[in-house]
């Protein structure tokens, strides 16, 4: 029986028989990479152009997801002095709002750094490790990873649409 060829870039497919942690990490990294790929190769003007009524832009998505990564991993699981959890709902517009001079390249680099830090922090804990959350009471690392998969995948879908509206490019990466 012939086996289909599997694209090695599809981490979630390669982790299909892995343990729970490998699968969660693979799906989150896949969606992180997808968001980054949608912003790469665009000019700052294209990445910051508003194509929908909300403040959602490709550059804004990178900025927002950087805040999300810092919130869920650094602020909750490994807070440093001065770290403050940002209420995403109350401050949603602020996390998408770009300041003068912010470039898509710098925003992508900040997002990649936040993702790298998140990976390092998450690797220090078991999936069942529980931390206090300012709104939810307590959350486990497992719950935080699943939430980040959901949040990042949702915004990857937004990025797909915005990229298609910008230059017609489609596809998962």
BAZA-485530 format. One line per 10 residues: number of its first residue (from 1); for each residue x, y, z of N, C-alpha, C. Coordinates in steps of 0.05 Angstrom, whole numbers, plus 5000, padded with zeros to 4 digits. Layout:
BEGIN
NUM> X/Y/Z/X/Y/Z/X/Y/Z; ...
END
This chain:
BEGIN
1> 5017/4976/5000/5000/5000/5000/5018/5025/5000; 5013/5043/4982/5029/5067/4980/5020/5087/5001; 5039/5101/5013/5033/5121/5033/5035/5149/5020; 5016/5166/5026/5017/5193/5015/5042/5208/5025; 5052/5225/5008/5075/5242/5016/5064/5264/5035; 5078/5268/5057/5070/5289/5076/5090/5311/5075; 5080/5335/5072/5097/5359/5071/5110/5362/5099; 5137/5361/5101/5150/5362/5127/5146/5389/5141; 5137/5410/5127/5131/5435/5140/5106/5435/5157; 5091/5414/5154/5066/5412/5169/5070/5399/5196
11> 5080/5414/5215/5086/5404/5242/5064/5388/5254; 5039/5398/5253/5017/5382/5265/5013/5355/5253; 5019/5352/5227/5016/5326/5214/5039/5308/5223; 5063/5318/5226/5085/5302/5235/5082/5294/5264; 5068/5310/5280/5064/5303/5308/5039/5286/5313; 5027/5276/5292/5001/5263/5294/5000/5239/5312; 5023/5227/5318/5024/5204/5336/5041/5211/5361; 5047/5236/5364/5063/5245/5387/5046/5246/5413; 5060/5253/5435/5045/5256/5460/5030/5283/5459; 5014/5287/5480/4997/5311/5481/5013/5336/5478
21> 5036/5339/5492/5052/5363/5491/5063/5368/5463; 5072/5347/5450/5083/5350/5423/5061/5360/5403; 5037/5350/5407/5015/5358/5389/5007/5387/5394; 5004/5394/5420/4997/5422/5426/5018/5441/5416; 5043/5435/5421/5065/5453/5412/5065/5455/5382; 5061/5433/5368/5062/5433/5338/5040/5450/5327; 5016/5447/5338/4994/5463/5327/4998/5493/5333; 5007/5500/5357/5012/5528/5363/5034/5540/5345; 5056/5525/5342/5078/5535/5325/5069/5537/5296; 5052/5519/5286/5042/5521/5259/5027/5547/5255
31> 5009/5553/5273/4993/5578/5270/5010/5603/5274; 5030/5602/5292/5048/5624/5295/5063/5630/5268; 5073/5609/5256/5088/5611/5231/5069/5621/5209; 5045/5613/5209/5026/5621/5189/5021/5652/5191; 5017/5662/5215/5013/5691/5218/5037/5706/5208; 5061/5697/5216/5085/5710/5207/5088/5710/5176; 5081/5687/5164/5084/5685/5135/5065/5704/5120; 5042/5710/5132/5023/5728/5119/5033/5757/5119; 5049/5764/5139/5059/5792/5140/5086/5795/5126; 5100/5773/5121/5127/5775/5109/5124/5783/5079
41> 5143/5799/5071/5144/5807/5043/5127/5831/5036; 5112/5841/5056/5096/5865/5051/5110/5890/5059; 5104/5911/5046/5114/5937/5054/5100/5946/5079; 5112/5965/5093/5098/5975/5117/5071/5987/5110; 5070/6000/5087/5044/6012/5079/5023/5991/5075; 5030/5968/5062/5011/5947/5058/5004/5933/5084; 5023/5929/5102/5018/5915/5127/5002/5931/5147; 5002/5958/5143/4987/5975/5162/4962/5986/5150; 4956/5979/5125/4932/5989/5112/4907/5976/5124; 4888/5993/5130/4862/5983/5141/4844/5975/5118
51> 4837/5949/5117/4820/5939/5096/4793/5931/5106; 4789/5932/5132/4763/5925/5145/4757/5948/5164; 4732/5951/5173/4724/5973/5190/4738/5974/5217; 4746/5951/5228/4760/5950/5254/4789/5959/5250; 4804/5959/5272/4832/5967/5272/4850/5944/5263; 4838/5922/5254/4854/5898/5247/4869/5903/5221; 4896/5902/5223/4914/5902/5200/4933/5879/5204; 4948/5873/5183/4968/5852/5187/4989/5859/5208; 4998/5884/5207/5017/5893/5227/5004/5894/5255; 4980/5902/5256/4965/5903/5282/4961/5875/5294
61> 4957/5855/5276/4955/5828/5286/4981/5818/5299; 5004/5825/5287/5029/5818/5299/5032/5831/5326; 5025/5856/5328/5027/5871/5354/5009/5858/5375; 4984/5853/5367/4965/5841/5385/4974/5814/5395; 4983/5797/5376/4991/5770/5384/5016/5770/5401; 5033/5791/5399/5056/5794/5416/5046/5798/5445; 5027/5816/5448/5015/5821/5474/5002/5795/5486; 4988/5780/5469/4976/5756/5477/4997/5736/5488; 5018/5732/5473/5040/5714/5481/5051/5722/5508; 5057/5748/5511/5069/5758/5536/5049/5754/5559
71> 5024/5760/5554/5003/5757/5575/5002/5729/5586; 4999/5710/5567/4993/5683/5576/5017/5667/5585; 5041/5673/5576/5063/5657/5585/5081/5673/5604; 5090/5696/5596/5108/5711/5614/5094/5722/5638; 5072/5736/5634/5058/5749/5657/5046/5729/5676; 5036/5707/5666/5023/5688/5684/5042/5666/5694; 5059/5655/5677/5075/5633/5685/5104/5640/5695; 5113/5663/5686/5141/5671/5694/5143/5702/5696; 5126/5714/5713/5126/5743/5715/5153/5754/5724; 5159/5777/5713/5183/5791/5721/5174/5818/5734
81> 5191/5830/5750/5182/5856/5762/5172/5875/5740; 5150/5887/5746/5138/5906/5727/5119/5894/5707; 5118/5868/5704/5099/5855/5685/5071/5859/5695; 5054/5867/5676/5026/5872/5683/5009/5857/5662; 4990/5841/5671/4972/5826/5653/4954/5847/5640; 4952/5846/5614/4935/5865/5599/4908/5851/5594; 4887/5864/5602/4860/5853/5597/4854/5857/5568; 4856/5835/5553/4853/5836/5524/4827/5848/5514; 4805/5842/5528/4779/5852/5520/4778/5882/5524; 4785/5891/5548/4783/5920/5554/4803/5936/5538
91> 4826/5924/5532/4847/5939/5518/4852/5929/5489; 4831/5917/5478/4834/5905/5451/4843/5925/5430; 4831/5948/5429/4840/5968/5409/4869/5976/5413; 4877/5979/5438/4904/5988/5444/4924/5967/5434; 4918/5942/5436/4937/5921/5427/4939/5920/5397; 4921/5931/5382/4922/5931/5353/4931/5958/5342; 4933/5978/5359/4940/6005/5350/4970/6008/5347; 4978/6017/5323/5006/6021/5317/5015/6049/5323; 5039/6051/5334/5051/6077/5339/5067/6085/5315; 5071/6111/5311/5088/6121/5289/5115/6107/5290
101> 5124/6099/5267/5151/6087/5265/5152/6057/5269; 5130/6044/5278/5130/6015/5281/5130/6003/5253; 5148/5985/5248/5150/5972/5222/5141/5943/5224; 5133/5932/5201/5125/5904/5201/5148/5887/5208; 5172/5894/5199/5196/5878/5206/5201/5878/5236; 5199/5901/5249/5204/5902/5278/5182/5888/5293; 5157/5891/5284/5135/5877/5297/5137/5847/5294; 5145/5837/5271/5149/5809/5267/5172/5798/5285; 5193/5814/5287/5216/5806/5304/5207/5805/5334; 5191/5824/5342/5181/5824/5370/5163/5800/5375
111> 5146/5794/5355/5128/5771/5358/5145/5745/5359; 5164/5742/5342/5181/5718/5343/5196/5716/5370; 5205/5738/5380/5219/5738/5406/5199/5730/5428; 5175/5740/5427/5155/5733/5447/5148/5704/5446; 5146/5693/5421/5140/5665/5418/5163/5648/5428; 5188/5656/5423/5211/5641/5433/5210/5640/5463; 5205/5663/5475/5204/5665/5505/5181/5648/5515; 5159/5648/5502/5136/5632/5510/5143/5602/5510; 5157/5593/5489/5166/5565/5487/5184/5558/5510; 5203/5576/5517/5222/5571/5539/5207/5569/5565
121> 5188/5587/5570/5173/5586/5595/5156/5561/5596; 5141/5555/5576/5123/5532/5576/5139/5506/5580; 5163/5505/5569/5179/5480/5572/5187/5474/5601; 5185/5494/5618/5193/5491/5646/5171/5478/5663; 5147/5475/5652/5124/5466/5668/5110/5442/5656; 5098/5426/5673/5081/5404/5663/5055/5417/5653; 5041/5402/5636/5016/5412/5625/4995/5418/5647; 4996/5403/5669/4977/5407/5691/4984/5429/5710; 5007/5442/5706/5015/5464/5724/4994/5486/5724; 4986/5495/5747/4964/5515/5750/4976/5541/5761
131> 4966/5563/5750/4974/5590/5760/4949/5607/5763; 4951/5627/5781/4928/5645/5784/4924/5662/5759; 4899/5668/5752/4893/5685/5730/4875/5707/5741; 4880/5733/5733/4865/5755/5745/4835/5755/5740; 4826/5741/5719/4797/5741/5713/4785/5713/5716; 4800/5692/5711/4789/5665/5710/4793/5649/5735; 4808/5660/5754/4814/5645/5778/4840/5631/5775; 4840/5608/5763/4864/5592/5757/4862/5581/5729; 4886/5577/5717/4887/5563/5691/4911/5545/5692; 4909/5523/5677/4932/5505/5674/4947/5512/5649
141> 4972/5503/5647/4988/5507/5623/4973/5494/5599; 4962/5471/5603/4947/5458/5582/4925/5476/5571; 4910/5488/5589/4888/5506/5581/4899/5531/5566; 4921/5542/5576/4934/5565/5564/4943/5558/5535; 4955/5535/5532/4964/5526/5505/4941/5523/5486; 4919/5511/5495/4896/5507/5478/4884/5535/5471; 4883/5552/5491/4872/5579/5486/4889/5594/5465; 4916/5591/5468/4933/5605/5449/4931/5593/5421; 4927/5567/5419/4922/5555/5393/4897/5567/5380; 4876/5569/5396/4850/5580/5386/4854/5609/5378
151> 4866/5625/5395/4869/5654/5390/4887/5658/5365; 4910/5644/5364/4928/5648/5342/4916/5638/5316; 4902/5616/5316/4889/5605/5292/4867/5624/5282; 4852/5636/5301/4831/5655/5293/4844/5679/5279; 4866/5689/5290/4879/5712/5278/4894/5704/5252; 4903/5680/5250/4915/5670/5225/4894/5671/5203; 4870/5665/5209/4848/5667/5190/4843/5695/5181; 4844/5714/5201/4842/5742/5194/4865/5750/5175; 4889/5741/5182/4913/5748/5166/4910/5737/5138; 4899/5713/5135/4894/5701/5108/4877/5720/5091
161> 4856/5729/5103/4837/5747/5088/4850/5774/5082; 4864/5785/5102/4877/5811/5097/4899/5809/5075; 4914/5787/5076/4935/5784/5055/4922/5781/5028; 4901/5765/5026/4887/5762/5000/4877/5789/4990; 4866/5805/5008/4856/5831/5000/4878/5850/4992; 4902/5846/5004/4925/5863/4998/4937/5858/4971; 4944/5832/4966/4958/5827/4941/4949/5801/4927; 4927/5790/4936/4916/5766/4923/4929/5740/4932; 4950/5741/4949/4963/5716/4957/4945/5700/4975; 4944/5674/4969/4928/5656/4986/4945/5632/4993
171> 4935/5616/5011/4949/5591/5018/4955/5592/5048; 4962/5568/5059/4966/5566/5087/4992/5579/5096; 5012/5581/5079/5037/5595/5086/5049/5607/5061
END
